[in-house]
Every structure is written in C-alpha cells, then in structure tokens.
Amino acid sequence: MTPLLQVKGLTKRYGARIGCADVSFDLYPGEVMGIVGESGSGKSTLLNCLAGHLEADSGHVMFDTRAEGLRDVRAMSEPERRMLARTDWAFVHQNPRDGLRMGVSAGGNVGERLMAVGARHYGDIRAQAQDWLGRVEIAADRIDDRPTAFSGGMQQRLQIARNLVTGPRLVFMDEPTGGLDVSVQARLLDLLRGLVREMGLSAVIVTHDLAVVRLLAHRLMVMKSGHVVEAGLTDQVLDDPQHGYTQLLVSSVLQA
Amino acid sequence: MIEISNLSKNFVLHNQGGAVIPVMRDAALSVAPGECVGLIGASGAGKSTLMRMVYGNYLADRGVIRVGDVDVAQAAPREVLALRRATLGYVSQFLRVVPRVPTLDVVAEPLLALGVAREEALGRARDLLGRLNIPERLWPLSPTTFSGGEQQRVNIARGFAHGYPALLLDEPTASLDAANREVVLTLIEEAKARGAAILGIFHDEAARARVCTRVVDVTRFTPGLAA
C-alpha cells in the first residue's frame, strides 16, 4: 500500500530560531497521527507547513494525488495547491471562527465548499448540506441560522461538516476539541472516530490533550523544541515512553 | 501461534537519575492454537509486562515476539495495528472508551473496525451482552457510569466480539460473581475449542486449573530472581 502522505526532512526556521526541524513520517489511508508537545514545541508550525499555510525552508511533503500518484506538494503551482486544499484536503482550525464564514448561514457554509468543487444544483447542495448537518448533530431547523447564533461546540461541529462534505482524504486538525466543554468534546471524539472508520479518512491532529490522542490517534509523535523526540503507536508511547521528555509529559498529567 | 524467545526489557527512568530497572531477561514461551497458557508468579514478577509486550503496548529491548507471522518486537506501528484489528485480542482489567458512546456500540466496535456490517456487529454485541447478564436497559447507555463488575463484563464482551486467533486475558474473572465467572470461563473454553491461542493471567486458581492447558512461571524471567 502507498502512503497517503510522505513527509521527509521538513524544516522551518524563524530567523535563528527553529520552528520544526527535519521532521519525517509516513501516513497511510485510514490512519490518524497525533502530534503532542508543550506550547512552543513546534507542533502548530509543523501542521501549518504540512498544510501549506506556512512555507517550509526545506524538505518534502509528498501526497498521493488521485490523478498522478505521489507528488511533492511544495513543488506544486499555487492553483494546484489551492485545488488540493478544497478537494482532497481539509483543515479544521482550533477556533471555528477561523474556518467558518460567520456572515453566511450554516447551510451556506457547507454548500459553499460543494460549489467550490463545481456543484451547481441548488436542491442537491441543500440536501447534502442538510445530510451533513445531521451527521454532526445540528438540528435541521438551524440550517438557515448563521454560525454567530451557534454555541462554540456547534460552531466546531459545523466547521467539521463544512470541511468533510467534499469527501477529503486527509484532514489537518489543530486542537479540534480545545476550548470545548468535556461533554461536547466526547461527542466530537465519537463523531471523528466514526468518520475515520466509515470514510477511511486520514488525519493529522495537533493537541496537547493526551487523553484525546489516546482515544483518537493510532500513532503519536512527541515534539520538543522543534524536534520529534519520540514516535510510535499511541498507547505504547503513552504507556512505555522512552524519551525523558515524554516520560515527564506523561507523568505530569493530573488525574481527574 | 504465539512464540516468544530471548525477550528482554529494561525500564529507564530519565527523570529519576536515569535509573535502569531490568524487568525481563530472556523470556521464552509458546502458545499453540487451542491452547491456554497461564502466567504465574508473584506480584511484580512481570506477568502484565510480558502480556503488554506481546500486545505491543510495551517495547521490547531484545528478542522475538512472533504472533502469527508478525514479529511484534520489530514490526512497524501500522503492522501492529493491523495485527490487533484482525488477529490479536486483549482483555485488559480496565475499560477505556470514549465517554457517552452506548455500551452496544462499544462492544460492536472491534467488528465494525473489521468492516463487518453494522446489523451483524450489533447482533453479536447483543448476544454477548445478554450472555454476560448486562441488563438490556443498560445497552443504550455509556459504560463509564457502570459498576466495576459491569465494566469488566463489557470489556470481556468487547474482547470476545471478534473471534481473534490469539487472545490475551488479564484477570478476566476478577470482580465477577459466580454466575458471570461461569459465563466467562465458558467463553474461554469456546475460544479454545475454535482454535484460539490464549495467554492469560488468572489469580483465581480454580479458574486457572479449569481453563489452562499449562502454566509458565515468569519468575524464571525476572532479573535478579532467577536461580
């Protein structure tokens, strides 16, 4: 099986400081990779370099495109990259306001992604939007409301619907459950697990919540000062951490 | 089905002066299909450590852990994940689930992950929960609020949902009443009869005597204790 994403030696510097250094990994279809580390460890820099939101200094981000197989996303033209970003890729921001259009109705937010890939039939678009709102448990009678009228948890679920409606194969998520109360967080985790299983979705998820990665990610990378210090099966890294920093991270979690 | 040889492991505590704690030296054992091997030895001798290493939850420093045609000690994470999905089951002592997910879905999940049709998976889950005497009114509820014994039975139902060719059992009859203990022992006997290779820890001596084909004393593999 070909990896969906192959990352080789990805490096980003901010002047003299290191953002992320020499990061390499493979991600296969249906796999969820978690990235953990404290604030400033480089995990968001890495995610943004992968998704093309930040220009990396060196390295390769190879993606298994539908038409031409493995291609280096960094070498693609801007229109090609944008096309990828609205078809096979999705990006779920920590703050739903960064990923939603706040002045457009919930149905419009979802429908817009469909129109961006060529859907034109209003009835079909509305029906698909309706279907996706249902999957993320937003009541059908809220389809014409704007996200400003939604709670934070509903906004986050709407952002996920907007991102997944086009059937992407790879989703980048930056603290997708951060800032949500725990009951909403649990429902979102269950939703994401179901989508991974049913759609064969792959995902790269940045979080600082070890409980979230344990339940959501198959594999885990631990970052410190821009470097990946440890990687492996999620439960193995959390239960038998090899690196001093990971041991510190795991042993520092407060028990509820 | 399960073949372990020359297996060794140390724990290195980097934040506690780099203390090196040897926990396993040259462990070796094998479990054939249809066999149930019980691990014995005093608390701290390394029974759970050995089980966790077979599951890939703890890393091996040296040695071979062959389960089917995969060497867990060397395999890439992806291969271990595939092995756990289809071949190697594990009933731990603790239930770890996403909160708010109904018990029925928790039990059906291993089958859904294998691509079994939803109705068939739920049917199998209902059957197991019924056998394990979890009242039907609890099935739509999350097991996180259940009693210890109920959680243990949900965990067992989940572990037996798919007919894994190899199965690890960590004290499956702990905290169960006589009737449910009987159900679990019957499930283990059924698994043996269909050819599963089982490695287990049973503190319940009568249960061990009933289901285990033989026992292995892990004290032999405990560094500093071996004769």
Interface residues (C-beta under 8 A of the other chain):
Chain A: Y28 E31 V182 S183 A186 R187 L189 D190 R193 R197 R214 L215 H218 R219 G232 L233 D235 Q236 D239 D240 Q242 H243 G244 Q247 L248 S251
Chain B: F11 V12 L13 H14 N15 R52 G56 N57 Y58 L59 P77 R78 V80 L81 R96 V97 V98 P99 R100 V101 L112 A113
